[in-house]
Structures are given as structure tokens and as C-alpha cells.
Amino acid sequence: MAFHIPLSFPVFNGNENLYTQKAISSGHVATHGQFINKFECKLTKRLKTHQSVALNSGTSALHLALILMGIGPGDEVICQSFTFCASANPIVYLGANPIFVDSEKDTWNICPELLEDAILSRISKGRKPKAIVMVHLFGMPAKMKEILEISIKYEIPVLEDAAEAVGSKYDGKSCGSIGQVGVFSFNGNKIITSGGGGALISNDATLIQRAKHLAAQAREDLPFYHHLEIGYNYKMNNLSAAIGLAQLEQLDEFVKRRRAINKNYRALLEGLPGIHFQTESLDSFSNYWLTAIVVDEQKTGFSNTKLKDALFNRGIESRFLWKPLHTQPIFNRTPYYGGSLSERLFENGLCLPSSSNLTREDQELIVEVIHNELSKTFQ
């Protein structure tokens, strides 16, 4: 169905046409070309990190990051449960085992207290985790200070899944640049897009060079095809990089718009009982890629499912929050540490339309649907 108001749709107001035409005219539309290097350099400068490597998806970036961190068969990797499956699937690709941890109530990201509980529990079983995968959900920075203190205390490196957090910051630093390795997604619905694509960043130049080597099928620098290890076809193509570069040039404006959209939702829904938002801490700056709410049915009289259906009937796209991974059939035997917070977020939450070009009139229509559902309760 084509929605009148989509959830998160790309906006092309910059140099996308110019750059893609240049890429096509150059004849380089695959994994070689000037825009790949330009995009990587622009991204590196923007994030104030040492180096970056542009890849064909965020999932590829996660997979490579785990390889760089030495994850292999039988290892245990702690992973936030309340996230998309791509955060955990690469752990399984490598024959390792995910250990899921619940969220905390403010940012909805991994709970530091439960993270430490999980680490101590696994150590007591002789199974010290090899890495921590934490996520900046919907662009909201996680509680990095506490997470990094735990990482240092137990000498377990952090992989930042910043797939949804391009442009978000914690304590003045770009999300993704704070842990040992950070990854991003530039999928079609993200705050900036390259069509399909991702990136891996690190302040460790050696890791980045190895990532570039592995992403190019691990071909050795010889005049013939020679391979000493298994590599992957993970490089971003020049055409995607051209789009990504044009989008990156507009990132500040996109973040400004998404934050304004979130602020408008809060103002328009102020005083409405039973509607709650993610909380941005004093140290955090969220890009608000998606504005997400939790509906307290006892106070509103309607559920997130009922609201989603009402919006759908008006041609408005919304989406449930992530179904916690520890509740997924594919992970039904995976250890889990925590309570039911992430499950309650899924059962009651909803993502509202948040495209960078969403108008005030669009938001007023969306909020009108919410008010209409509320009014039915008191008829």
C-alpha cells in the first residue's frame, strides 16, 4: 500500500542527481570510483573518528566488526534484546552465542545494571563474554558512561550499533565513535540514505585497514588473484556512495527537522493521558530518527494496535517497536538477563511518521487521529 504519510521516507533536495550523473558518466558504478573515497572522507571528518570504510549494508558492517573483534565459534557476545535482528544475527553467522540483556526505562537501550549482572553471571559459569553489542535505538544515545565503565572494568570491548543514530551525540561525541568499533546503516528509511549501504568506523587504523581488506574479498596486493583468508563482497558501490555523499551534506538539516518533528509531537500531545516518549538525558543529543511513543491503554482507552489500525485507515504508516530478540522463535534457547521492560515496550509502543519533510499539517492530522481514538473512549 502507498501511504499518504509514510513512516520515514528519503528526501533528495541536494546534489543527489548531480553526483549520481557524474558517477554514471565516469563509468564507475560498482566498487571503484571517486565517490567512495569522498564519502568515506566526509564521514570520517563529520564523525571526528580516525577512519571509516563504506560498506553495502549495516548488517555487513556488524559482521565485519565482530570479525575484527576476534569473535569466533563458541564465544559469547552480550547483545541488547530490544533491537532489530541484524544486531544479533552476525553473532550467529560466526558460530558464537548471543546473550540477551533487557532495556532501561529512559532511553529504552541496554540497561547498565543488568549488563553487569549478565557479565558476572557468565563469568561465574566460566563463560566470560568476548564483546558487548549495544544499540542507540531510534537514534537515542544509550547510557554510554555507565556502559564504558563496565567495559573497562571487565575488559570487554564495546561494539556500537549506531545504525539508527547518524547525527546523534553523547557527551559531545558522535554515536558510533565512542566504543572500539561503530557501525551505521544507510538503508532507504534511515535519516540519511545511500539506497542500501552501511559503514564501519574506528579510531584504530589497523582495524579499518583490515576491514577494507576483508570487505574486498581479502584479495592480496598481487598482480593476480591470491587469497590467504576468507573475504567478503561487502564494499559499497560508487553509485550508492554518490547518493550517500549528497545526503551527508544535508545531515545537519535532516537532524534539525527530525528534532523539530519530535518537539512538535510532544507539544501536540501534551496533556494527553497515557502517551509517553523516550527520554533524552542531559549528556545526549538524539537525531530522533523516529519518534516513538508508548500507549498506556488503561489511561487512553485504546491500544497501540488499535491506534496503528486507525492511522492505517487514514493512509498513515506507523510501526510497532522492535519485538525483543529473546522472545523470537529463532532465539528461544538463548540466555536472557532482565525482566519484562522490553516486552512491555513492544506490546504498547508505536513509531510515528518522522520523515524529514513531514509537515506541521501532517502532524496535526496524525494527532487528530489519536484524539479521535481518545474521544471514542469517553463516548
C-alpha positions as CSV (number, residue, x, y, z in Angstrom):
1,M,0.0,0.0,0.0
2,A,1.2,3.5,-0.9
3,F,0.8,5.6,2.3
4,H,-0.3,9.2,2.1
5,I,2.0,9.8,5.0
6,P,4.9,7.3,5.2
7,L,6.8,6.3,8.3
8,S,10.3,7.5,7.2
9,F,10.8,8.4,3.6
10,P,14.1,9.7,1.9
11,V,14.3,13.4,1.0
12,F,16.5,14.3,-2.0
13,N,17.0,18.1,-2.0
14,G,20.7,18.2,-2.5
15,N,23.3,17.1,-5.0
16,E,22.0,13.5,-5.4
17,N,21.2,13.9,-9.1
18,L,24.4,15.8,-9.9
19,Y,26.6,13.2,-8.1
20,T,24.9,10.1,-9.5
21,Q,25.1,11.5,-13.0
22,K,28.8,12.1,-12.5
23,A,29.3,8.6,-11.2
24,I,27.4,7.2,-14.3
25,S,29.4,9.4,-16.7
26,S,32.6,8.2,-15.1
27,G,31.7,4.6,-15.9
28,H,32.4,3.6,-12.3
29,V,29.2,2.4,-10.9
30,A,30.5,-0.7,-9.0
31,T,33.0,-0.9,-6.1
32,H,35.6,1.5,-7.5
33,G,35.2,5.3,-8.1
34,Q,35.9,8.7,-6.7
35,F,32.7,8.9,-4.6
36,I,33.5,6.0,-2.4
37,N,36.6,7.8,-1.2
38,K,34.9,11.1,-0.9
39,F,32.0,9.6,1.1
40,E,34.4,7.9,3.5
41,C,36.5,11.1,4.0
42,K,33.4,13.2,4.5
43,L,32.0,10.7,7.0
44,T,35.3,10.4,8.9
45,K,35.6,14.2,9.2
46,R,31.9,14.5,10.2
47,L,32.2,11.9,13.0
48,K,35.7,13.0,14.1
49,T,37.0,9.5,14.0
50,H,40.3,8.1,12.7
51,Q,38.9,6.3,9.6
52,S,35.8,4.8,8.1
53,V,35.0,2.2,5.5
54,A,31.8,2.4,3.4
55,L,30.0,-1.0,3.0
56,N,27.0,-2.4,1.3
57,S,24.8,-2.7,4.4
58,G,24.7,-2.1,8.2
59,T,24.5,-5.9,8.6
60,S,27.7,-6.3,6.7
61,A,29.3,-3.7,9.0
62,L,28.2,-5.6,12.1
63,H,29.5,-8.8,10.7
64,L,32.9,-7.3,9.9
65,A,33.1,-5.5,13.2
66,L,32.6,-8.8,15.1
67,I,35.3,-10.5,13.0
68,L,37.7,-7.6,13.8
69,M,36.9,-8.1,17.5
70,G,38.0,-11.7,17.2
71,I,34.6,-13.3,17.7
72,G,34.5,-17.0,16.7
73,P,32.8,-20.3,17.2
74,G,31.7,-20.9,20.8
75,D,32.3,-17.3,22.0
76,E,29.6,-15.5,23.9
77,V,28.6,-11.9,22.9
78,I,26.3,-9.8,25.0
79,C,23.6,-8.1,22.9
80,Q,20.8,-5.7,23.6
81,S,17.5,-7.7,23.3
82,F,15.3,-4.7,22.3
83,T,16.6,-4.2,18.7
84,F,16.3,-5.4,15.1
85,C,17.5,-8.9,14.5
86,A,20.5,-7.6,12.5
87,S,22.2,-6.6,15.7
88,A,22.4,-10.3,16.8
89,N,22.3,-12.3,13.5
90,P,26.0,-11.7,12.7
91,I,27.0,-13.2,16.1
92,V,25.3,-16.4,14.9
93,Y,27.0,-16.2,11.5
94,L,30.3,-16.6,13.3
95,G,29.2,-19.6,15.3
96,A,29.1,-17.5,18.5
97,N,26.3,-17.3,21.0
98,P,24.3,-14.1,21.8
99,I,23.5,-13.4,25.5
100,F,20.5,-11.0,25.6
101,V,20.0,-8.2,28.1
102,D,16.9,-6.1,28.9
103,S,16.5,-2.3,28.5
104,E,16.2,0.5,30.9
105,K,13.2,2.8,31.1
106,D,14.6,6.1,30.0
107,T,16.4,5.6,26.7
108,W,15.0,2.1,26.1
109,N,18.5,0.9,25.4
110,I,20.6,-1.8,27.2
111,C,20.4,-1.5,31.0
112,P,23.9,-1.0,32.5
113,E,22.9,-2.7,35.8
114,L,21.6,-5.7,34.0
115,L,24.6,-5.7,31.7
116,E,26.9,-6.1,34.7
117,D,24.7,-8.8,36.2
118,A,24.9,-10.7,32.9
119,I,28.7,-10.4,32.8
120,L,29.1,-11.6,36.4
121,S,26.7,-14.5,35.8
122,R,28.6,-15.6,32.6
123,I,32.0,-15.3,34.4
124,S,30.7,-17.4,37.2
125,K,29.9,-20.1,34.7
126,G,33.4,-19.9,33.2
127,R,32.0,-18.1,30.1
128,K,33.3,-14.6,30.1
129,P,31.7,-12.6,27.2
130,K,34.0,-11.6,24.3
131,A,32.2,-8.4,23.3
132,I,29.2,-6.2,24.1
133,V,26.8,-5.1,21.3
134,M,24.8,-2.1,22.4
135,V,22.3,-0.1,20.2
136,H,21.3,3.6,20.1
137,L,17.7,2.8,19.5
138,F,15.7,5.1,17.2
139,G,18.6,7.5,17.3
140,M,18.5,7.8,21.1
141,P,22.0,7.5,22.7
142,A,22.4,4.8,25.2
143,K,23.9,5.4,28.7
144,M,27.5,5.2,27.4
145,K,29.2,6.5,30.5
146,E,27.9,3.6,32.6
147,I,28.4,1.1,29.7
148,L,32.0,2.1,29.1
149,E,32.8,1.9,32.8
150,I,31.6,-1.7,32.8
151,S,33.5,-2.4,29.6
152,I,36.7,-1.1,31.1
153,K,36.1,-2.9,34.5
154,Y,35.7,-6.3,32.9
155,E,38.0,-5.7,29.8
156,I,35.2,-6.5,27.3
157,P,35.2,-4.3,24.2
158,V,32.0,-2.4,23.0
159,L,30.6,-2.6,19.5
160,E,28.3,0.4,19.0
161,D,25.3,-0.4,16.7
162,A,24.6,3.2,15.6
163,A,22.6,2.1,12.6
164,E,19.8,4.4,13.5
165,A,21.9,7.1,15.1
166,V,23.8,9.0,12.4
167,G,24.0,12.6,13.7
168,S,23.3,11.6,17.4
169,K,25.8,12.5,20.0
170,Y,26.7,11.5,23.6
171,D,28.7,13.9,25.7
172,G,29.6,15.8,22.5
173,K,30.9,12.8,20.7
174,S,29.3,11.2,17.7
175,C,27.4,8.0,18.4
176,G,29.4,5.2,16.9
177,S,32.8,6.8,17.6
178,I,32.8,6.0,21.4
179,G,33.3,2.2,21.5
180,Q,36.1,0.2,20.0
181,V,34.1,-0.1,16.7
182,G,31.0,1.6,15.5
183,V,28.6,0.7,12.6
184,F,25.9,2.6,10.7
185,S,23.1,1.9,8.2
186,F,22.2,4.0,5.2
187,N,19.1,2.0,4.3
188,G,16.3,3.7,2.4
189,N,14.3,4.6,5.6
190,K,17.2,6.0,7.6
191,I,17.9,9.6,8.4
192,I,20.4,9.7,5.5
193,T,20.4,7.0,2.8
194,S,22.6,5.7,0.1
195,G,19.8,3.4,-1.1
196,G,21.3,0.5,0.6
197,G,24.6,0.8,2.5
198,G,26.4,1.0,5.7
199,A,29.7,2.0,7.3
200,L,32.2,0.8,9.9
201,I,34.3,3.3,11.9
202,S,37.1,3.1,14.4
203,N,39.9,5.1,15.9
204,D,42.1,2.1,15.4
205,A,43.6,2.5,11.9
206,T,44.8,-1.1,11.9
207,L,41.2,-2.3,12.3
208,I,40.0,-0.1,9.4
209,Q,42.6,-1.4,7.1
210,R,41.8,-5.0,7.9
211,A,38.1,-4.2,7.4
212,K,38.8,-2.8,3.9
213,H,40.8,-5.9,3.1
214,L,38.1,-8.3,4.2
215,A,35.4,-6.3,2.5
216,A,37.2,-6.7,-0.8
217,Q,37.2,-10.5,-0.8
218,A,40.5,-10.4,1.1
219,R,42.4,-10.2,-2.2
220,E,46.2,-9.8,-1.7
221,D,48.1,-7.0,-3.3
222,L,49.5,-9.1,-6.1
223,P,49.1,-8.9,-10.0
224,F,46.9,-12.0,-9.8
225,Y,44.0,-13.2,-7.6
226,H,45.6,-14.6,-4.5
227,H,43.8,-15.2,-1.2
228,L,45.2,-16.2,2.2
229,E,41.9,-16.0,4.1
230,I,38.2,-15.9,3.5
231,G,36.9,-12.4,2.5
232,Y,33.5,-10.9,1.7
233,N,31.9,-8.9,-1.0
234,Y,30.9,-6.1,1.3
235,K,32.2,-2.9,-0.4
236,M,29.8,0.0,-1.1
237,N,29.4,0.8,-4.8
238,N,30.3,4.2,-6.3
239,L,26.7,5.0,-7.2
240,S,25.4,4.4,-3.7
241,A,28.4,6.5,-2.4
242,A,27.4,9.4,-4.6
243,I,23.9,9.4,-3.1
244,G,25.3,9.0,0.4
245,L,27.7,11.9,-0.1
246,A,24.9,14.2,-1.1
247,Q,22.8,13.0,1.8
248,L,25.6,13.5,4.3
249,E,26.0,17.1,3.1
250,Q,22.4,17.6,4.4
251,L,22.7,15.7,7.6
252,D,22.5,18.8,9.9
253,E,19.3,20.0,8.3
254,F,17.8,16.5,8.5
255,V,18.6,16.2,12.2
256,K,17.2,19.7,12.8
257,R,14.0,18.7,11.1
258,R,13.6,15.4,12.9
259,R,14.2,17.0,16.2
260,A,11.6,19.7,15.4
261,I,9.2,17.0,14.4
262,N,9.7,15.2,17.8
263,K,9.3,18.5,19.6
264,N,6.0,19.2,17.7
265,Y,4.6,15.8,18.6
266,R,5.4,16.4,22.3
267,A,3.7,19.8,22.2
268,L,0.6,18.5,20.2
269,L,0.2,15.5,22.6
270,E,1.0,17.4,25.8
271,G,-1.7,16.8,28.4
272,L,-3.0,13.7,26.7
273,P,-3.1,11.0,29.3
274,G,-1.2,7.7,28.7
275,I,1.2,8.8,26.0
276,H,5.0,8.5,26.9
277,F,8.2,9.3,24.9
278,Q,11.8,8.2,25.1
279,T,13.9,10.4,27.4
280,E,16.9,12.3,26.2
281,S,19.5,12.6,29.1
282,L,21.5,15.7,29.8
283,D,24.5,14.1,28.1
284,S,22.6,13.1,25.0
285,F,21.6,14.6,21.7
286,S,19.3,12.4,19.7
287,N,18.7,12.7,16.0
288,Y,15.2,11.4,16.7
289,W,15.3,9.3,13.5
290,L,11.9,8.0,14.6
291,T,9.6,9.5,17.2
292,A,8.3,6.5,19.2
293,I,5.6,6.5,21.9
294,V,4.3,4.1,24.4
295,V,0.5,3.9,24.8
296,D,-0.9,3.2,28.3
297,E,-4.2,1.6,27.4
298,Q,-5.6,1.9,30.9
299,K,-5.4,5.7,30.6
300,T,-6.1,6.2,26.9
301,G,-8.7,3.6,26.4
302,F,-7.1,2.4,23.2
303,S,-4.1,0.1,22.5
304,N,-1.1,0.6,20.2
305,T,-2.7,-1.9,17.8
306,K,-6.0,0.0,17.7
307,L,-4.1,3.3,17.0
308,K,-2.0,1.7,14.3
309,D,-5.2,0.5,12.6
310,A,-6.8,3.9,12.9
311,L,-3.8,5.6,11.3
312,F,-3.7,2.9,8.6
313,N,-7.3,3.6,7.7
314,R,-6.3,7.3,7.1
315,G,-3.4,6.3,4.8
316,I,-0.8,7.0,7.6
317,E,2.0,4.5,8.1
318,S,3.2,3.6,11.6
319,R,5.2,0.7,13.0
320,F,5.4,-1.4,16.2
321,L,8.5,-1.1,18.2
322,W,11.1,-3.9,17.9
323,K,10.0,-7.3,19.2
324,P,12.6,-8.3,21.8
325,L,15.0,-10.8,20.4
326,H,14.8,-13.1,23.5
327,T,11.1,-13.6,22.6
328,Q,11.9,-14.6,19.0
329,P,11.5,-18.3,17.9
330,I,15.0,-18.3,16.4
331,F,16.5,-17.4,19.8
332,N,14.2,-19.4,22.1
333,R,17.1,-21.2,23.8
334,T,19.3,-18.1,24.3
335,P,20.2,-16.9,27.8
336,Y,18.4,-13.7,28.8
337,Y,19.0,-11.3,31.7
338,G,16.3,-8.9,32.8
339,G,12.6,-8.5,33.4
340,S,9.8,-7.6,31.1
341,L,10.5,-4.0,30.3
342,S,11.4,-4.6,26.6
343,E,8.4,-6.8,26.2
344,R,6.1,-4.1,27.6
345,L,7.7,-1.5,25.2
346,F,6.9,-3.8,22.3
347,E,3.4,-4.6,23.5
348,N,2.5,-0.9,24.0
349,G,4.8,1.0,21.7
350,L,4.4,2.6,18.3
351,C,6.7,4.6,15.9
352,L,5.0,7.6,14.4
353,P,5.8,9.1,10.9
354,S,9.0,11.1,11.1
355,S,10.2,11.8,7.6
356,S,12.4,14.9,7.4
357,N,9.9,16.6,5.1
358,L,6.9,15.8,7.3
359,T,4.8,19.0,7.6
360,R,3.1,20.5,10.6
361,E,-0.3,19.8,8.8
362,D,0.7,16.2,8.5
363,Q,1.5,16.0,12.2
364,E,-1.8,17.7,13.2
365,L,-3.7,15.1,11.1
366,I,-1.8,12.3,12.9
367,V,-2.5,13.8,16.3
368,E,-6.2,14.3,15.3
369,V,-6.4,10.6,14.7
370,I,-5.0,10.0,18.2
371,H,-7.5,12.4,19.7
372,N,-10.4,10.8,17.8
373,E,-9.4,7.4,19.3
374,L,-9.3,9.0,22.8
375,S,-12.7,10.6,22.3
376,K,-14.3,7.3,21.5
377,T,-13.3,6.1,24.9
378,F,-15.4,8.7,26.6
379,Q,-18.5,8.5,24.4
